[in-house]
Amino acid sequence: MTTFAVASPPSQRLIDWIKDRIPPEYGHADWDPNGTLCTLLLDEEGEPIVATAIDGFTTHSCELTIASDGTGRWATPKFICGTYDFVFRTLPGLNRVSMITASCNEAALRMHEALGHIQEGVHRDYFGPGR
């Protein structure tokens, strides 16, 4: 049994967990968690399976970064729907969530496509040369 949870503000332990799972070249090496909202999916022991860092807020949009334990157990309707429900119900006026995915991350690209996300552009070399 898993549990969906929200952390606002995130604890230092959660911040460290997220940072440990997002490579520095993905732009979160100097991430300031102040003002960040997080959703989590916890396993039976209360340990994170996945967490999102929701930040980069404007009047109508935000950025969402996913950090996981690498097992893929997190890609469930409970977590995905719970995250979107939280974002759009909690943040009035929000009508857009942006995510940036490395072009070599085929599993993430398939997930985005399955969820109906629209690719709006390509940031060449965003994650380093050729990535």
Long-range contacts (C-beta under 8 A, 24 or more apart in sequence): 1-44, 2-41, 2-42, 2-43, 2-44, 2-49, 2-73, 2-76, 2-78, 2-79, 3-41, 3-42, 3-46, 4-39, 4-40, 4-41, 4-42, 4-78, 4-79, 4-82, 5-39, 5-40, 5-41, 5-42, 6-37, 6-38, 6-39, 6-40, 6-86, 7-37, 7-38, 7-39, 7-40, 7-51, 8-36, 8-37, 8-38, 9-33, 9-34, 9-36, 10-36, 10-38, 10-51, 10-53, 14-38, 14-40, 14-48, 14-51, 17-48, 17-51, 17-67, 18-51, 18-53, 18-65, 18-67, 21-67, 21-68, 21-69, 21-70, 22-65, 22-67, 23-127, 25-127, 25-128, 25-131, 26-65, 26-102, 26-127, 27-100, 28-53, 28-65, 31-55, 37-86, 37-87, 37-90, 39-79, 39-82, 39-83, 39-86, 41-73, 41-74, 41-76, 41-78, 41-79, 43-73, 49-73, 49-74, 50-74, 50-79, 52-83, 54-87, 56-98, 57-91, 59-93, 60-93, 60-94, 60-95, 60-96, 61-94, 61-95, 61-96, 61-97, 61-98, 62-87, 62-91, 62-94, 62-96, 62-97, 62-98, 63-97, 63-98, 63-99, 63-100, 64-97, 64-98, 64-99, 65-99, 66-99, 66-108, 72-107, 75-111, 80-115, 100-126, 102-126, 102-127, 102-131, 103-131, 104-131
